[in-house]
């Protein structure tokens, strides 16, 4: 299991998230933390997880501005 803090990237976290997802092998779990802003990134991140061959295990609001995604490589 690996945890990645992408909050410093603000709304530009998707390219880095995709890059990190490509490094995992089957069965590995990745946890991503990012800022949500207007909630648009939530659906985008869920779509990206699916596109990269991962199973979305959890998606939840961490606090007022942060969101956490937990994904497992299929």
Legacy VTK file of the C-alpha trace (Angstrom):
# vtk DataFile Version 3.0
C-alpha trace
ASCII
DATASET POLYDATA
POINTS 74 float
0.000 0.000 0.000
1.352 3.400 -0.982
0.014 6.838 -0.081
0.428 9.870 -2.320
-0.245 13.461 -1.293
-1.162 15.426 -4.421
-2.634 18.453 -2.640
0.277 20.674 -3.669
-0.748 20.200 -7.324
-4.176 21.797 -6.689
-6.474 21.032 -9.679
-3.581 19.776 -11.851
-3.162 16.455 -10.039
-4.521 14.131 -12.761
-1.354 13.714 -14.898
0.712 12.870 -11.804
-1.976 10.508 -10.505
-2.023 8.667 -13.847
1.769 8.437 -13.813
1.733 6.951 -10.308
-1.029 4.465 -11.134
1.091 3.116 -13.986
3.834 2.097 -11.530
1.792 -0.383 -9.481
1.532 -4.126 -9.997
-1.576 -6.316 -9.639
-3.084 -6.379 -6.164
-1.345 -3.219 -4.934
-3.370 -0.517 -3.215
-2.812 3.193 -3.756
-4.194 6.012 -1.620
-4.385 9.501 -3.127
-5.062 12.730 -1.295
-6.013 15.800 -3.345
-7.934 19.073 -3.096
-11.511 18.974 -4.324
-12.411 22.623 -4.935
-15.716 22.475 -6.843
-16.096 18.648 -6.680
-15.308 18.257 -10.415
-12.035 16.400 -9.664
-13.912 13.664 -7.809
-15.597 12.248 -10.907
-12.468 12.818 -12.994
-10.346 10.868 -10.519
-12.868 8.011 -10.380
-12.872 7.837 -14.184
-9.065 7.881 -14.238
-8.886 5.023 -11.729
-11.172 2.905 -13.910
-9.324 3.865 -17.106
-6.021 2.721 -15.569
-7.391 -0.729 -14.668
-7.941 -0.127 -10.960
-10.893 -0.883 -8.718
-12.136 2.124 -6.747
-12.326 0.853 -3.191
-13.138 4.079 -1.350
-13.702 7.752 -2.060
-14.343 10.120 0.808
-14.097 13.672 1.988
-11.101 13.944 4.303
-11.834 17.451 5.620
-13.300 20.694 4.237
-11.003 20.856 1.195
-9.349 17.452 0.771
-10.542 14.208 -0.767
-9.123 10.700 -0.451
-9.311 7.972 -3.103
-8.331 4.369 -2.387
-7.769 2.186 -5.445
-6.549 -1.370 -5.994
-4.823 -2.592 -9.146
-6.927 -5.311 -10.762
LINES 1 75
74 0 1 2 3 4 5 6 7 8 9 10 11 12 13 14 15 16 17 18 19 20 21 22 23 24 25 26 27 28 29 30 31 32 33 34 35 36 37 38 39 40 41 42 43 44 45 46 47 48 49 50 51 52 53 54 55 56 57 58 59 60 61 62 63 64 65 66 67 68 69 70 71 72 73
